[in-house]
């Protein structure tokens, strides 16, 4: 390992004294909404019901960590989606959702280095399944919206692992996957932006805050506040971190 660089504009290091090799890590876990993608999907779905402002206010408070019960806050938001046509999800995906800058570059670098990738989201499988496929990620876990007769019911579907992906479920998913892969949590990294990402970020060897809420920036080992996610490559030894052209 080499000495870590001094903080750069828009990129800070916290308790990260040296640069590891990218290949030292075996698993990278990512939040989806406002991390891999540019929107909070629940807010955009709510727009179809004319309730975006109401839902977005709850989302923002939850991401700042001001709501103690994340699961109930999500149930509350999803209830407000009752009656929204399933076609509204297609509209959000095709016309409002974009990958954040640098995501494809960073993901390609991880995959080239043999790092497995996990999408673990408090959002919804309608979007996470499509993002996982687009980015060729290895694993994913998210919530399932209940749909009947082409309309959202305002509920989520229970799954074998539990009911809702909250912060503790994100942490458990990452640690269970580390155990399944036979690796130490120190060989994993986690990237997120909101308070519900902190449990998994605290459990792994490297935490990366991407345009995150203040509490997340303070606790993450690496924080990106300017530029794309590919800036995370600056946290690794330049002799081993693959370099790719910026995202188109």
VENFEN-V55634 format. One line per field, one symbol per residue. phi: phi as a letter, one per 30 degrees, with the letter a starting at -180 (. if undefined). A space follows every 50 residues. Layout:
# VENFEN-V55634
phi=???
This chain:
# VENFEN-V55634
phi=.cddddeceibbcbhbdbcddeddccbbcbdcdicdbdbcedddddedci bdedddddedddddidcdcdddddedddedcejddeddddddddbbdbdd eidddddddddddiddbbcbbddbdecddddeddchddbabaccddbbhi bddibccdbedlcbdcdddddddddddedddibdedccbbbabcddcded dddcdbcbcchcdeddddcddbbccbicdddedddceddbdecbdeed
